[in-house]
Amino acid sequence: MQNIKLKVDERFGVEKTIRKFKRLCDNYGIVREYRNRSEYKKPSVKTKEKTEAAEKRRRKSEFKMRRSSKKI
């Protein structure tokens, strides 16, 4: 885990520095990691969620393929 350090500069101001901080947190995946660790999930529940997400992605891409082929 890396520490994120930002200095508030007179040229950029606080608002721009806060936006930069949020962007860095998203890039490092800090918020995602926090949400994953906030509650314990059994391995069986994790597996079930993972397969459901994969099925949802598959259906979504299939729907897009069918939709694009009808326009042609």
N, C-alpha and C positions, 0 to 999 in steps of 0.2 A: 504494500500500500504506500502510495506516495503522498506527501503533504503538498497541498496546493497553497502557494503563497502569492499574493498580489499586493502591490503597493498602489495606493490611491495617488494618482498624479494630478497636478493642477491642470494640466492640459486636457485630460480625459474626464475628470470628475468622478463622482461616486456612482452615478447611474450607469455609466458605461462600464465601470469596473465591476459592478454587481452583475451586469449582463454577461461579462466575460467570465466571471466566476461560475455562473450557472451553466454556461456553455462548456467550461472545463469539467464540471461535475458530470454533465451528460456524457462527455467524451470518455472519461475514466470509468463510467458506469457506477458511480457511487450511490446514486439514488436506487438503481436497480438492485444493487447488492444489499442495500439497507432493507428494501422491501422483501427480498428473499430470506434474509436472516431475521426478520421481525417476528415470524412465527414458525414453529416447527411443522413440517409436513412429512408424513410417513412416506417411505420410498414407493409404496404402492400408489399413493395419491399423486406423487410426482410423475410416475410413469403414466398414469391415466391421463393427467393433464397434458403431458407431452404428446401422447398419441392423439388426443382430441385436437390439440393445436395443429398437428401435422395434417389431420383429416380436414380441418377447416381450411388450411392453406391449399391443400389439394383441390378441394371443392371450389375455392375461389379462383384458382388458376384455370380449372376446367371450365368454369362459367365464363371467364374472360375469353378463353379460346373459342368456345361456342358462339359467343356474342360477336367476336371479331370475324368469324367465318361467315356469319349470316349477312353481314354488311357487303361483302364482296359479291 
